[in-house]
Amino acid sequence: MLLTILSIIGLLIIIGLLFINLSPQFGGKHSKEDISRYEDSGHYTDGKFVNKIETKMDMGFKNTLITIKEFIQGNPNGKPKRELPQEEADSTQLADLEEATLLWFGHSAFFLKLDGKNILLDPMLGNTPAPHPLLGGKRFNRELPIDIVHLPPIDLVIISHDHYDHLDYESIQKLKNKCKQFYVPLGVGAHLKAWGIEKDRIKEFNWWEESNYEGLQIACTPARHFSGRGLTDNSTTLWSSWVIKGKQKNIYFSGDSGYGPHFKEIGEKYGPFDFAMMECGQYNTKWASIHMMPEETALAAKELKANLAMPIHWAAFTLALHDWNEPVIRMTEKAKEINLPVIVPTIGSLIPLDKAEANHSSWWLNLTK
């Protein structure tokens, strides 16, 4: 019996190692030339990128065990009892847009129309934010507002970092032949190249680095987070937020970030912003340095000089222990207190940025039964 158990354990270990080493999901490797570039970035030490301020992520053995137990037990309100309200879109509708417009896929994925350009932000459009469907929970809604194959040709894809809920292998495989250019933080290009995207279609950015994309002013700005797709590649690629400024609008996309002084710095350098998409969800006091509490999300938007803010990083997946709609409830309450205009659209609805204004429909309150 003991021999059988040990054999099964050994077989599982071998299968796991083969999966990690052979599955394309885990992304690419970094060359010596790549690492040399990272070392010149100013925030790369001992083989890892580091945050601008001290950011502790080690919960310790006791808290780790407690957290594992809590995740196993789960939260009965961790996901809605039924699918979320959702609008459908079509390719012609998106292609023909003339005004600056956003479409939210849920979580942190967006289609953005700005100055006639079709842009995707963190297009994680798969069903499970994990290297294998068995390793993660499914998307709340079974269908997307528009399937990847029906999207119009995409001019630019912008990625904030390489975590599975922001950079999805299957989505990139479906997108790579209909996208002109990919803008990513340092190191993320290694994944895209491993997935078959040509080097000349990938541009990597350091924090505060800027670029002009066919008239759009793009800036890679700091965030307070980490990265990694496997067991041994923690923080080997950079994480970031993004500023996208066109003739029509000035937009901020937070990616994932804990609270910190970088929001005020970005606001002073690039603000005010007409619209700010702000990380709000998948938080816990045990990892508060890398994901904001909802009240901090509102404060950060205020420091950015955002004229209108939208909570993102929720309404698609359960990646933390809080109630699925707690982020938007807490964030909007704090926003009222500090007089911050907030919009919370339904998934798939078109958001014309010229006409976007604060809404208080509270559609997220009626989905718990």
C-alpha positions in Angstrom: 0.0 0.0 0.0 2.8 2.4 0.9 4.6 1.7 -2.3 1.4 2.3 -4.3 0.8 5.7 -2.5 4.4 6.7 -3.1 4.1 5.7 -6.8 1.0 7.8 -7.2 2.6 10.8 -5.5 5.7 10.4 -7.7 3.6 10.1 -10.9 1.7 13.3 -9.9 5.0 15.1 -9.4 6.2 14.0 -12.8 3.0 15.1 -14.5 3.2 18.5 -12.7 6.8 19.0 -13.8 6.0 18.1 -17.4 3.0 20.4 -17.4 5.0 23.3 -16.1 7.9 22.8 -18.4 6.0 21.9 -21.6 2.8 23.9 -21.4 2.9 27.1 -23.5 0.7 28.8 -20.9 3.6 29.6 -18.7 5.2 31.8 -21.3 8.7 32.5 -22.5 12.2 32.6 -21.1 14.5 35.7 -20.8 17.8 35.9 -22.7 21.0 37.4 -21.3 20.4 40.4 -23.5 16.9 40.7 -22.0 18.2 40.6 -18.4 20.8 43.2 -19.3 18.0 45.6 -20.4 16.1 44.9 -17.2 19.1 45.7 -15.1 19.3 49.1 -16.7 15.7 49.8 -15.8 16.6 51.2 -12.3 14.3 48.8 -10.4 15.6 45.3 -11.1 17.6 43.7 -8.3 18.9 40.1 -7.9 17.0 38.8 -10.9 13.7 40.5 -9.9 11.8 43.7 -10.5 11.0 45.7 -7.4 8.4 48.3 -6.4 9.2 52.0 -5.9 8.4 51.6 -2.2 8.8 48.6 0.2 6.1 46.1 -0.6 6.0 43.0 1.5 4.1 40.0 0.0 5.2 37.2 2.4 2.2 36.4 4.6 4.2 34.0 6.8 3.5 30.4 7.4 0.6 30.9 9.8 -1.3 33.3 7.7 -0.7 31.2 4.6 -2.3 28.2 6.3 -5.2 30.3 7.5 -5.8 31.7 4.0 -5.6 28.2 2.4 -8.3 27.0 4.8 -10.5 30.1 4.1 -10.2 29.5 0.3 -11.1 25.8 0.8 -14.1 26.8 2.9 -15.1 29.5 0.3 -17.5 32.3 0.6 -21.2 31.6 -0.3 -21.4 35.2 -1.6 -18.1 35.0 -3.5 -20.0 34.8 -6.8 -23.4 36.0 -7.9 -26.3 33.6 -7.8 -27.1 34.2 -11.5 -25.3 35.7 -14.5 -24.7 39.5 -14.5 -26.6 41.9 -16.7 -24.9 42.1 -20.0 -25.3 43.9 -23.4 -24.3 42.4 -26.7 -22.1 44.2 -29.3 -21.2 43.5 -32.9 -18.1 44.1 -35.0 -19.8 46.7 -37.3 -21.0 48.6 -34.3 -17.6 48.9 -32.8 -15.8 49.5 -36.1 -18.1 52.4 -37.0 -17.8 54.3 -33.7 -16.5 57.8 -34.2 -16.5 59.2 -30.7 -14.3 58.0 -27.9 -16.0 54.9 -26.4 -15.3 52.1 -24.0 -16.7 48.6 -23.8 -16.1 46.6 -20.6 -15.8 42.8 -20.7 -15.8 42.5 -16.9 -12.7 42.4 -14.6 -10.0 44.5 -16.3 -10.6 43.8 -20.0 -11.7 46.7 -22.3 -12.2 47.6 -25.9 -11.4 51.3 -26.4 -12.1 53.4 -29.4 -10.0 56.6 -29.3 -9.1 58.9 -32.2 -10.4 56.2 -34.6 -8.0 53.6 -33.2 -9.3 50.2 -31.9 -7.5 49.3 -28.7 -7.7 46.4 -26.3 -6.7 46.7 -22.6 -5.7 43.5 -20.7 -7.8 41.3 -23.0 -8.2 38.3 -20.8 -11.2 36.9 -22.7 -10.9 33.3 -21.6 -13.1 31.4 -19.2 -10.6 30.7 -16.4 -7.7 32.9 -15.1 -5.3 30.0 -14.6 -2.9 27.8 -16.6 -5.5 25.0 -16.7 -9.3 25.1 -16.3 -9.1 22.8 -13.4 -6.8 25.2 -11.5 -9.2 28.2 -11.3 -12.9 29.3 -11.2 -14.9 30.1 -14.3 -16.1 33.5 -15.5 -19.4 34.5 -13.9 -21.0 34.9 -17.4 -20.8 32.1 -19.8 -20.7 34.4 -22.9 -18.7 37.5 -23.7 -20.4 40.7 -25.0 -18.7 40.0 -28.3 -16.5 37.0 -29.2 -12.9 37.5 -30.1 -13.4 36.4 -33.6 -16.1 39.0 -34.2 -14.0 41.9 -32.9 -12.9 44.4 -35.6 -9.2 44.6 -36.5 -7.3 45.9 -33.5 -4.6 48.6 -33.8 -3.1 48.2 -30.4 -3.1 45.8 -27.5 -1.9 47.1 -24.1 -1.0 44.7 -21.3 -0.5 45.8 -17.7 1.3 42.6 -16.4 1.6 38.9 -16.9 -0.8 37.4 -14.3 -3.4 35.0 -15.7 -6.3 37.3 -15.1 -4.7 40.0 -17.3 -2.6 38.0 -19.9 -4.3 34.9 -21.3 -2.6 32.5 -23.6 -5.8 31.4 -25.5 -7.0 35.0 -25.9 -3.6 36.0 -27.4 -3.7 33.1 -29.8 -7.0 34.2 -31.1 -6.0 37.8 -31.2 -2.5 37.7 -32.6 -3.4 37.7 -36.3 -5.8 40.6 -36.0 -3.7 43.0 -33.9 -1.1 45.3 -35.3 1.0 46.1 -32.2 1.4 45.0 -28.6 2.6 47.4 -25.9 3.8 45.7 -22.7 6.0 46.3 -19.6 9.6 45.1 -19.6 9.9 41.3 -19.9 6.3 40.5 -20.9 7.5 40.5 -24.5 9.2 37.2 -23.9 5.8 35.5 -23.4 4.4 37.0 -26.6 7.4 36.0 -28.6 7.1 32.4 -27.2 3.4 32.5 -28.3 4.3 33.3 -31.9 4.1 37.1 -32.1 6.9 38.7 -34.1 9.4 40.9 -32.3 8.7 43.9 -34.4 5.1 43.9 -33.3 6.1 44.1 -29.6 7.2 47.2 -27.8 8.4 46.9 -24.2 8.3 49.8 -21.8 10.0 50.8 -18.6 8.1 53.0 -16.1 7.8 56.6 -17.3 8.7 55.7 -20.8 6.6 57.3 -23.5 5.7 56.5 -27.1 3.6 58.0 -29.9 1.3 55.5 -31.6 -0.2 57.1 -34.7 -1.0 60.3 -32.9 -1.8 58.7 -29.5 0.5 59.6 -26.7 1.1 56.5 -24.6 3.0 56.4 -21.3 3.9 53.4 -19.2 3.5 54.5 -15.6 4.3 52.8 -12.2 2.1 50.4 -10.3 2.7 48.7 -6.9 2.3 45.0 -7.6 4.2 41.9 -8.7 4.2 39.4 -11.6 4.7 35.8 -12.5 3.1 32.8 -14.2 4.9 29.8 -12.7 6.5 28.6 -9.5 9.9 30.1 -10.1 9.4 33.3 -12.0 8.0 35.7 -9.4 8.6 39.3 -10.4 10.8 38.5 -13.4 8.6 40.8 -15.6 7.5 44.4 -14.9 4.0 45.5 -13.9 2.6 48.9 -14.8 -0.3 51.2 -15.3 -0.9 53.2 -18.5 -1.8 56.6 -19.7 -3.5 56.9 -23.1 -3.9 60.5 -24.4 -5.5 61.3 -27.7 -7.1 64.3 -29.2 -10.5 63.2 -27.9 -9.7 62.1 -24.3 -7.0 61.6 -21.7 -7.4 58.2 -20.1 -5.8 56.3 -17.2 -5.7 52.5 -16.9 -4.5 51.3 -13.5 -3.7 47.6 -14.1 -3.2 46.0 -10.7 -1.8 48.1 -7.8 -1.6 48.6 -4.1 -2.0 52.1 -2.8 1.1 54.4 -3.0 2.5 57.8 -3.9 2.7 56.9 -7.6 -0.9 57.9 -8.1 -0.3 61.5 -7.1 2.9 61.5 -9.2 1.1 60.3 -12.3 -1.7 62.8 -11.7 0.7 65.7 -11.4 2.6 64.6 -14.6 -0.2 63.5 -16.9 -3.5 64.6 -15.3 -6.2 65.6 -15.1 -7.8 62.5 -16.6 -11.2 62.5 -18.3 -11.7 58.9 -17.4 -9.8 56.5 -15.0 -10.2 52.8 -14.8 -9.2 51.9 -11.3 -8.4 48.5 -9.8 -11.0 47.6 -7.2 -11.4 44.0 -6.2 -9.6 40.7 -5.2 -8.2 42.4 -2.1 -7.5 41.2 1.4 -5.9 42.8 4.4 -3.2 40.0 4.2 -2.1 41.3 0.8 -3.1 45.0 1.1 0.2 46.2 -0.3 -0.5 44.8 -3.7 -4.2 45.3 -4.1 -6.0 48.4 -2.9 -8.9 48.4 -0.4 -12.0 49.9 -2.2 -11.7 53.1 -0.1 -8.1 53.5 -1.3 -9.3 53.1 -4.9 -11.4 56.1 -4.5 -8.6 58.1 -2.9 -6.2 57.1 -5.6 -8.6 58.3 -8.3 -8.9 61.6 -6.6 -5.1 61.9 -6.4 -4.9 61.2 -10.1 -7.2 64.1 -10.8 -9.7 61.9 -12.4 -12.9 63.7 -13.6 -14.7 60.3 -13.7 -13.6 57.0 -12.2 -14.7 53.4 -12.9 -14.0 50.5 -10.5 -12.6 47.5 -12.4 -11.0 44.1 -11.5 -14.3 42.7 -10.3 -17.5 41.3 -11.8 -15.9 38.4 -13.7 -13.9 36.1 -11.4 -13.6 35.1 -7.8 -10.0 35.6 -6.8 -10.4 36.7 -3.2 -12.6 36.0 -0.2 -14.8 39.0 -0.1 -18.4 39.1 -1.5 -18.4 39.5 -5.2 -20.1 42.9 -5.2 -18.4 44.3 -2.0 -15.7 46.2 -4.0 -18.2 48.4 -5.8 -20.4 48.9 -2.8 -17.5 50.1 -0.6 -15.8 52.1 -3.4 -18.9 54.1 -4.3 -19.7 54.9 -0.7 -16.2 56.4 -0.3 -16.5 58.2 -3.6 -19.7 59.9 -2.3 -17.8 61.0 0.8 -15.0 62.6 -1.1 -17.1 63.9 -4.0 -15.6 61.7 -6.7 -17.8 61.0 -9.7 -18.1 57.3 -10.4 -19.6 55.3 -13.2 -20.4 51.6 -13.0 -21.7 50.3 -16.3 -23.1 46.9 -17.0 -20.8 44.5 -18.9 -20.9 45.0 -22.7 -22.7 48.4 -22.6 -21.0 51.1 -24.7 -19.6 54.0 -22.7 -19.4 57.1 -24.9 -16.8 59.1 -23.0 -18.1 62.5 -24.2 -21.4 61.8 -22.5 -20.2 59.5 -19.7 -21.3 60.7 -16.3 -21.7 59.3 -12.8 -24.5 56.8 -12.4 -26.1 55.2 -9.4 -28.2 52.4 -10.9 -26.9 49.9 -8.3 -27.5 47.0 -10.7 -25.1 44.9 -8.7 -27.3 44.9 -5.6 -30.1 42.6 -6.9 -28.1 39.5 -7.8 -27.5 37.7 -4.5 -30.7 35.5 -4.4 
